[in-house]
């Protein structure tokens, strides 16, 4: 044990010499997940909860730490560094007071006592689940489960985009997932092909794109990229367009990713890879590349 590194002496059994602080941190997170009836590891779910300030990035970082992600390679004092980081993260967790946020942001209501004008997805509401209302003021009576909040809004945006492009005379629309790295391996190539969506439409003889009101579609109003491409089509008759869109709403997820990038470098045992922004952003935002072909007007 003295002559050899612990990793060699214990045949890679890391849990045998795990730091005390890390055990306490792991127990605290397991207790928190049990009390909230959810896994505290999805940045999308944490963001949908509207947690204060950097709480969501802190929870995400703690889980990444406990799952041994983004560890510094070939760290000779790995256990010492992890012990330091576990103590630091545990202190932040112990000092956290979510009671003001809970009393301000969450209503606890039994499903039988909900108002009749509230709208939930099919099969909901479910006892013990948490829901967040739709971001549009005109749809504040609609509630989505926080675990699926961004994915459900993403599908809404996708349908809105298809409808709008159809009004603009699209004849072919291709949506392809964007990989985390520019160098694709066979598995990533296959995944992109399997999740690619292609829509083809017949040419419209009476296309009147001038009648499309860019101020009317609610999803369009908050997306400058959509507006730019649609103006090019309406004002200059563009025949093709290429752009990206993702599952983020009002930049909520992007702000969390930025805070993660500021929090992790303050730890001794973790180091974000050089392509961290691409990898983490792709995992969280799930961006799509959209290619559109339009008919001549």
C-alpha positions in Angstrom: 0.0 0.0 0.0 2.9 2.4 0.7 5.0 1.5 -2.3 2.1 1.4 -4.8 -0.6 3.9 -5.8 -3.9 3.0 -4.2 -5.5 2.5 -7.6 -3.0 -0.3 -8.3 -2.9 -1.8 -4.8 -6.7 -2.0 -4.6 -7.1 -3.2 -8.2 -9.2 -0.2 -9.2 -11.7 -0.5 -6.4 -12.2 3.2 -6.0 -15.0 2.9 -3.5 -12.7 1.3 -1.0 -10.8 4.6 -0.5 -13.5 7.0 -1.3 -13.2 10.3 0.7 -15.5 10.8 3.7 -16.7 14.2 2.3 -17.7 12.5 -1.0 -19.8 9.9 0.9 -21.6 12.7 2.8 -22.2 14.5 -0.5 -23.5 11.4 -2.2 -25.9 10.7 0.7 -27.2 14.2 0.6 -27.9 14.1 -3.1 -29.6 10.7 -2.8 -31.8 12.1 0.0 -32.7 15.2 -2.0 -33.6 13.1 -5.0 -35.8 10.8 -2.8 -37.6 13.8 -1.2 -38.3 15.5 -4.5 -39.3 12.2 -6.2 -37.0 12.9 -9.1 -33.4 12.5 -10.3 -31.5 15.7 -9.7 -29.3 15.4 -12.7 -31.1 16.8 -15.8 -30.3 20.5 -16.4 -33.5 20.7 -18.5 -35.7 19.5 -15.6 -33.8 21.7 -13.1 -34.2 24.7 -15.4 -37.9 24.0 -15.8 -38.2 24.3 -12.0 -37.1 27.9 -12.2 -34.6 27.3 -9.4 -32.8 30.5 -8.1 -29.6 31.7 -9.6 -26.9 29.1 -9.9 -28.7 26.3 -8.1 -29.4 24.2 -11.2 -25.8 24.4 -12.5 -24.6 23.4 -8.9 -26.9 20.3 -8.9 -25.7 19.4 -12.3 -22.0 19.8 -11.4 -22.4 17.7 -8.2 -23.9 14.9 -10.2 -21.1 15.2 -12.8 -18.6 15.1 -9.9 -20.2 12.0 -8.3 -20.4 10.2 -11.7 -16.7 11.0 -12.2 -17.3 13.0 -15.4 -14.8 15.5 -16.7 -12.0 14.3 -14.3 -8.5 15.7 -14.7 -6.5 13.0 -16.5 -3.5 11.4 -14.8 -4.2 13.3 -11.6 -1.5 12.1 -9.0 -3.5 13.5 -6.0 -6.9 12.5 -7.3 -8.3 11.4 -3.9 -7.1 14.6 -2.2 -8.6 16.8 -4.9 -11.9 15.0 -4.8 -12.1 15.3 -1.1 -11.5 19.1 -1.4 -14.2 19.4 -4.1 -16.7 17.2 -2.2 -16.3 19.4 0.9 -16.7 22.6 -1.2 -19.8 21.3 -3.0 -21.3 19.9 0.3 -20.9 23.3 1.9 -22.7 25.0 -1.0 -25.5 22.4 -0.7 -25.8 22.7 3.1 -26.1 26.5 2.9 -28.9 26.3 0.3 -32.3 27.5 1.4 -35.0 26.7 -1.1 -38.0 27.6 1.2 -38.4 31.1 -0.2 -38.3 29.8 -3.8 -40.8 27.0 -2.9 -43.3 29.3 -1.2 -43.0 31.8 -4.1 -43.0 29.5 -7.1 -44.8 26.2 -6.3 -48.4 25.5 -5.4 -49.2 22.1 -3.9 -52.7 21.1 -5.1 -54.3 17.7 -5.2 -55.4 16.8 -8.8 -59.1 16.6 -7.6 -58.9 20.2 -6.5 -57.5 21.7 -9.7 -59.5 24.4 -11.6 -61.5 23.1 -14.6 -59.9 25.7 -17.0 -56.4 24.3 -16.5 -55.1 22.1 -19.4 -52.6 19.2 -19.1 -51.2 16.7 -21.5 -53.1 13.5 -22.1 -52.7 11.2 -19.0 -51.9 14.1 -16.7 -51.9 15.5 -14.0 -50.4 12.7 -11.9 -50.2 12.8 -8.2 -46.7 13.8 -7.0 -45.5 15.3 -10.3 -44.4 18.9 -10.8 -45.7 21.0 -13.7 -44.8 24.4 -15.2 -47.1 26.6 -17.2 -46.6 27.4 -20.8 -44.3 30.4 -21.5 -46.9 32.3 -23.6 -49.2 34.6 -21.7 -52.0 33.6 -24.0 -51.6 30.0 -22.8 -51.0 30.4 -19.1 -53.7 27.9 -18.4 -51.7 25.1 -20.0 -49.2 23.1 -17.9 -46.5 20.7 -18.9 -44.5 18.3 -16.6 -41.1 19.7 -15.8 -39.4 16.5 -16.8 -40.7 16.9 -20.4 -41.1 20.7 -20.4 -38.4 21.6 -23.0 -39.0 18.5 -25.1 -42.7 19.2 -25.4 -42.1 22.9 -26.3 -39.5 21.7 -28.8 -42.1 19.6 -30.6 -44.5 22.6 -30.6 -41.8 24.8 -32.2 -41.0 22.2 -34.7 -44.7 22.0 -35.8 -44.9 25.7 -35.9 -41.8 25.9 -38.0 -43.1 23.3 -40.5 -46.4 25.2 -40.8 -44.7 28.5 -41.4 -42.3 27.1 -44.0 -45.2 25.5 -45.8 -46.9 28.9 -46.0 -43.7 30.3 -47.5 -43.8 27.7 -50.3 -41.4 25.0 -49.0 -41.1 22.0 -51.2 -38.5 20.1 -49.1 -37.5 20.4 -45.5 -34.7 18.4 -43.9 -34.0 18.4 -40.1 -30.8 16.7 -39.0 -29.4 16.4 -35.4 -26.1 18.2 -35.0 -23.4 16.0 -33.4 -21.3 17.1 -30.5 -18.1 17.0 -32.5 -17.3 17.8 -36.1 -15.6 14.4 -36.5 -18.3 11.8 -36.8 -17.7 8.1 -36.0 -19.9 5.4 -37.5 -22.3 5.3 -34.5 -22.8 9.1 -34.6 -23.4 9.0 -38.3 -26.0 6.3 -37.9 -27.8 8.1 -35.1 -28.0 11.3 -37.2 -29.5 9.4 -40.1 -32.0 7.6 -37.9 -33.2 10.8 -36.3 -33.2 12.8 -39.6 -36.6 14.1 -40.7 -37.3 14.8 -44.4 -40.6 16.4 -45.6 -41.4 16.8 -49.3 -44.4 18.9 -50.6 -45.8 19.5 -54.1 -45.3 22.8 -55.7 -48.1 25.3 -55.0 -49.4 27.0 -58.0 -51.0 29.9 -56.1 -48.2 30.7 -53.7 -48.8 34.1 -52.1 -46.1 34.4 -49.6 -46.8 38.2 -49.2 -49.8 37.2 -47.1 -47.7 35.6 -44.3 -47.7 37.9 -41.3 -44.3 37.6 -39.5 -45.7 39.2 -36.4 -48.5 36.6 -35.9 -46.8 33.2 -35.2 -45.9 33.4 -31.5 -42.8 31.2 -31.8 -41.4 33.4 -34.6 -41.6 36.6 -32.6 -38.8 35.4 -30.2 -36.5 33.9 -32.8 -34.3 36.3 -34.8 -33.0 33.5 -37.1 -36.5 32.5 -38.2 -37.3 36.2 -38.8 -34.2 36.8 -40.9 -34.8 33.7 -43.1 -38.5 34.4 -43.6 -37.8 38.0 -44.6 -35.3 36.8 -47.2 -38.0 34.5 -48.6 -40.7 37.1 -48.6 -38.8 40.2 -49.7 -36.3 38.6 -52.0 -37.8 35.3 -53.0 -35.0 33.1 -51.6 -35.1 29.6 -53.0 -33.3 27.9 -50.2 -32.3 28.5 -46.5 -30.2 26.8 -43.9 -30.3 27.5 -40.2 -30.3 25.8 -36.7 -32.8 25.6 -33.9 -32.8 23.8 -30.6 -35.0 23.0 -27.6 -34.1 26.1 -25.7 -36.8 28.7 -24.8 -36.0 32.3 -24.2 -32.3 31.4 -23.7 -33.0 29.7 -20.3 -30.8 26.6 -21.0 -28.0 28.6 -22.6 -27.7 30.7 -19.4 -27.3 27.5 -17.4 -24.6 26.2 -19.7 -22.7 29.5 -19.3 -22.9 29.2 -15.5 -21.7 25.5 -15.6 -18.7 26.7 -17.6 -17.9 29.2 -14.8 -18.5 26.8 -11.9 -16.6 23.7 -12.9 -13.2 25.3 -13.4 -13.2 26.3 -9.7 -12.9 22.7 -8.7 -9.5 20.9 -8.3 -10.5 17.5 -9.6 -12.5 18.4 -12.7 -11.5 19.9 -16.0 -13.9 20.7 -18.8 -12.6 19.5 -22.2 -11.6 22.0 -24.8 -14.7 21.3 -26.8 -16.9 21.5 -23.7 -19.2 24.1 -25.1 -20.0 22.0 -28.2 -20.4 18.7 -26.2 -22.5 20.0 -23.3 -24.5 22.4 -25.5 -25.3 19.6 -27.9 -26.3 17.2 -25.1 -28.6 19.8 -23.4 -29.9 21.8 -26.4 -30.2 18.9 -28.9 -29.8 21.3 -31.9 -31.1 20.6 -35.4 -29.8 21.8 -38.7 -32.7 22.8 -40.9 -32.3 22.9 -44.7 -35.2 24.2 -46.8 -35.9 24.3 -50.5 -38.6 26.7 -51.8 -40.5 26.8 -55.1 -40.2 29.8 -57.4 -42.8 32.5 -57.0 
